Amino acid sequence: MRINNTYICFDFETGSKNCKRTQPIQLAAVAIDGKKLEIVGKFSSHIKASEDPKFLEKHNLDPIQDEALNVNKVTWDQIRKAPEPKTVWKDFCSFVNKYNYKKSKWTAPIGLGYNILNFDIPIVNRLCGHEPYNFGPFDKEYQTQSLFNPIYYVDLMHIIYFWFESLSEPKSLSFDSLRTYFGMASERAHDAVY
């Protein structure tokens, strides 16, 4: 099979665990050429989060949890100084669209990451088409984001599951367990850039 689409490997760091209620606080991505499998671009930004209890209640959003900040190694200072969500999302969409070689949904980049289907893509859908964000692009007919290819995603968690599902090691499929299993460094492990 010949892949002309670019892969966008992306990751959100968030202020809580529930993807339907969390506020994104960091977004990073690398663009990977689909033919050469070489990195052709990078994106990274912290994202300002709301601290207004009325806004959070109105939009059913979680407040930023100190536990999440400890895991992500993101500080309140970084969050408060970060660009607004709309600005970061606009910049990220420009980054992704730069790699849509025919500017159609079929040539849009393919989303790639770890557990993106259960966590990151729902956040993308919220940013694209649901309050309080609703920044687009959003396919109203299918009620889904239209930034990434509508059919193909590569979720490494699913691939890892097939590799290890009948083995006793690693003990879990959490990325922290896999990092230990493969002997990867754990410093900056929950920084979206790494």
Secondary structure, DSSP 8 states (H G I E B T S, - for coil): ----S-EEEEEEEESSS-TTT--EEEEEEEEE-TTT--EEEEEEEE------HHHHHHTT-----HHHHHHHT--HHHHHHS--HHHHHHHHHHHHHTT-TTSSSSSS-EEEESSIIIIIHHHHHHHHHSTTT--S-EETTTTEE-SS-SS-EEEHHHHHHHHHTTSS-SS--SHHHHHHHTT---TTTT-TT-
